Amino acid sequence: MFELSQDHETFRKVVREFAEGEIAPHVAQWDREHHLPLDIVHAMGDLGLFGLVAPEEYGGSGGDFTSLCVAIEELGRVDQSIGITLEAAVGLGINPIASYGTAEQKQRWLPDLVAGRALAAFGLTEPEAGSDAGATRTRAVLDGGHWTINGAKAFITNSGTDITSVVSITARTGPDEISTLLVPSGTAGFVVEPAYDKLGWHISDTHGLTFADCVVPEDNLLGQRGKGFAQFLAVLDEGRIAISALAVGLAQGCLDVSRRYALERHTFGAPIGSRQAVAFALSDLAVSVEAARLLTYKAAWLKDSGRSREQIKQAASMAKLYSTEAAVAATRIATQVFGGNGFMEEFPVARFYRDAKILEIGEGTSEVQRMLIARGLGLPVS
Ligand SMILES: Cc1cc2nc3c(=O)[nH]c(=O)nc-3n(C[C@H](O)[C@H](O)[C@H](O)COP(=O)(O)OP(=O)(O)OC[C@H]3O[C@@H](n4cnc5c(N)ncnc54)[C@H](O)[C@@H]3O)c2cc1C
């Protein structure tokens, strides 16, 4: 498979038009104001983006994972914050509930999430547990039909918007037991801390969360008790493919704007694109975009074809590792091609440069991906 289907390409055009028409003209201002416009979230909902892989009975289109990657790539080509808003809303918000929720939980939360009327978040990371997520300290104690939660989560995407309806969090529910619990927004004892002051992803909503004697009903357990760790590992496998698509979008965005600039900008009487130093840098960038895209859509295809968990996991880590490092390199090349203008917020490459670095960190750092790939090779790396 070396090209996507006609349906995927038609869908790509629709999302590209939306991104270029509705997002690109305003994104610099939203970024400056650190503002996630909920109108855009609702418009993405109207376009069906949140429901691409969700079951039809909850308003989704029950489509394939490849379509979701296409949507994330196209949004990410214009702006990473909007791309991650979709990626986290679906991969970390909707998917855990759709995959592990009871019929009642799905009925309660999914219709609004799928329509883009609400956002959900996934709280795994803690101040003392990131890569080492098994070191989770947040505790939940079951007593009298209720869970009482105490602890803290760090860096949680989409957790504090005006339309965030629920956060699923991992918590220690026994000595060697991690489970997932659904905590509705507004629950007493659940505090959303002020938004972080971030290097990039200014439009994306990110908060620390604290839980102080926060009580939720026993039924808010998501999936099986004690399976929270296994569940989040599965969630992250898919998430890594989606982050890879986001990175492909960024690298493609860098290539597109730099190629244009290299034709327009003249020095010494000729376009800078006529200089080998610039042209070859863009050649290398084009190769890395192509390689990243192939790895990403191969991983998505493995998932859509129902291949084994091991195959998908390995492909997801390889795609995430390569694409995110390619995206960071792409922003460096693009900024260089733009010269002094590349350092100015007036041009998109400055925002791309700030937004890129987190790709190598979120949903498993590059080091964690290398560790997982090495384990997939049968090496006893720890
Ligand atoms: C903007 C943003 C949004 C985020 N959104 C979410 C979200 O929605 N939900 C969520 O749960 N989390 C979220 N995260 C958290 C993110 O997934 C973690 O930051 C990431 O997994 C790394 O964890 P850490 O920050 O604790 O770094 P650490 O685990 O402390 O790692 C620090 C460094 O040490 C390296 N390292 C650690 N262990 C090893 C090892 N064994 N071998 C080699 N190197 C190692 C790491 O690779 C890294 O370079 C978000 C983070 C950010 C910044």
The ligand as an SDF file (V2000), in Angstrom:
LIG
                    3D

 53 58  0  0  0  0  0  0  0  0999 V2000
    1.9710   20.0040   26.7520 C   0  0  0  0  0  0  0  0  0  0  0  0
    1.8700   18.6400   27.3460 C   0  0  0  0  0  0  0  0  0  0  0  0
    0.6920   17.9190   27.2370 C   0  0  0  0  0  0  0  0  0  0  0  0
    0.5660   16.6690   27.8530 C   0  0  0  0  0  0  0  0  0  0  0  0
   -0.6510   16.0050   27.8320 N   0  0  0  0  0  0  0  0  0  0  0  0
   -0.8040   14.9020   28.6170 C   0  0  0  0  0  0  0  0  0  0  0  0
   -2.0980   14.3060   28.7850 C   0  0  0  0  0  0  0  0  0  0  0  0
   -3.0940   14.7430   28.2030 O   0  0  0  0  0  0  0  0  0  0  0  0
   -2.2210   13.2430   29.6170 N   0  0  0  0  0  0  0  0  0  0  0  0
   -1.1510   12.7300   30.2870 C   0  0  0  0  0  0  0  0  0  0  0  0
   -1.3270   11.7790   31.0540 O   0  0  0  0  0  0  0  0  0  0  0  0
    0.0940   13.2490   30.1310 N   0  0  0  0  0  0  0  0  0  0  0  0
    0.2820   14.3310   29.3210 C   0  0  0  0  0  0  0  0  0  0  0  0
    1.5350   14.8910   29.1800 N   0  0  0  0  0  0  0  0  0  0  0  0
    2.6730   14.2890   29.8880 C   0  0  0  0  0  0  0  0  0  0  0  0
    3.7070   13.6340   28.9840 C   0  0  0  0  0  0  0  0  0  0  0  0
    3.1900   12.4580   28.4210 O   0  0  0  0  0  0  0  0  0  0  0  0
    4.9610   13.4160   29.8450 C   0  0  0  0  0  0  0  0  0  0  0  0
    5.5280   14.6930   30.0690 O   0  0  0  0  0  0  0  0  0  0  0  0
    5.9640   12.4860   29.1940 C   0  0  0  0  0  0  0  0  0  0  0  0
    5.4710   11.1630   29.1590 O   0  0  0  0  0  0  0  0  0  0  0  0
    7.3290   12.4790   29.9360 C   0  0  0  0  0  0  0  0  0  0  0  0
    7.1580   12.3130   31.2880 O   0  0  0  0  0  0  0  0  0  0  0  0
    7.9070   13.3270   32.2990 P   0  0  0  0  0  0  0  0  0  0  0  0
    7.5730   14.7080   31.8790 O   0  0  0  0  0  0  0  0  0  0  0  0
    7.5770   12.9330   33.6890 O   0  0  0  0  0  0  0  0  0  0  0  0
    9.4490   13.1110   32.0430 O   0  0  0  0  0  0  0  0  0  0  0  0
   10.3870   12.0470   32.8140 P   0  0  0  0  0  0  0  0  0  0  0  0
    9.7290   10.7190   32.8060 O   0  0  0  0  0  0  0  0  0  0  0  0
   10.7910   12.6380   34.1000 O   0  0  0  0  0  0  0  0  0  0  0  0
   11.6310   12.0040   31.8440 O   0  0  0  0  0  0  0  0  0  0  0  0
   12.6650   12.9990   31.8570 C   0  0  0  0  0  0  0  0  0  0  0  0
   13.7280   12.5760   30.8520 C   0  0  0  0  0  0  0  0  0  0  0  0
   14.3230   11.3300   31.2560 O   0  0  0  0  0  0  0  0  0  0  0  0
   14.2090   10.3690   30.2210 C   0  0  0  0  0  0  0  0  0  0  0  0
   13.9990    9.0590   30.8000 N   0  0  0  0  0  0  0  0  0  0  0  0
   13.1130    8.7170   31.7830 C   0  0  0  0  0  0  0  0  0  0  0  0
   13.1990    7.4090   32.0480 N   0  0  0  0  0  0  0  0  0  0  0  0
   14.1280    6.8900   31.2110 C   0  0  0  0  0  0  0  0  0  0  0  0
   14.6580    5.5810   30.9830 C   0  0  0  0  0  0  0  0  0  0  0  0
   14.2450    4.5230   31.6650 N   0  0  0  0  0  0  0  0  0  0  0  0
   15.6080    5.4350   30.0350 N   0  0  0  0  0  0  0  0  0  0  0  0
   16.0360    6.5000   29.3140 C   0  0  0  0  0  0  0  0  0  0  0  0
   15.5770    7.7560   29.4790 N   0  0  0  0  0  0  0  0  0  0  0  0
   14.6370    7.9420   30.4130 C   0  0  0  0  0  0  0  0  0  0  0  0
   12.9790   10.8210   29.4080 C   0  0  0  0  0  0  0  0  0  0  0  0
   12.9950   10.2780   28.0980 O   0  0  0  0  0  0  0  0  0  0  0  0
   13.1540   12.3320   29.4430 C   0  0  0  0  0  0  0  0  0  0  0  0
   14.0890   12.7180   28.4870 O   0  0  0  0  0  0  0  0  0  0  0  0
    1.6860   16.1100   28.5280 C   0  0  0  0  0  0  0  0  0  0  0  0
    2.8900   16.8270   28.5930 C   0  0  0  0  0  0  0  0  0  0  0  0
    2.9790   18.0860   28.0360 C   0  0  0  0  0  0  0  0  0  0  0  0
    4.2720   18.8480   28.2060 C   0  0  0  0  0  0  0  0  0  0  0  0
  1  2  1  0
  2  3  1  0
  2 52  2  0
  3  4  2  0
  4  5  1  0
  4 50  1  0
  5  6  2  0
  6  7  1  0
  6 13  1  0
  7  8  2  0
  7  9  1  0
  9 10  1  0
 10 11  2  0
 10 12  1  0
 12 13  2  0
 13 14  1  0
 14 15  1  0
 14 50  1  0
 15 16  1  0
 16 17  1  0
 16 18  1  0
 18 19  1  0
 18 20  1  0
 20 21  1  0
 20 22  1  0
 22 23  1  0
 23 24  1  0
 24 25  2  0
 24 26  1  0
 24 27  1  0
 27 28  1  0
 28 29  2  0
 28 30  1  0
 28 31  1  0
 31 32  1  0
 32 33  1  0
 33 34  1  0
 33 48  1  0
 34 35  1  0
 35 36  1  0
 35 46  1  0
 36 37  1  0
 36 45  1  0
 37 38  2  0
 38 39  1  0
 39 40  1  0
 39 45  2  0
 40 41  1  0
 40 42  2  0
 42 43  1  0
 43 44  2  0
 44 45  1  0
 46 47  1  0
 46 48  1  0
 48 49  1  0
 50 51  2  0
 51 52  1  0
 52 53  1  0
M  END
$$$$
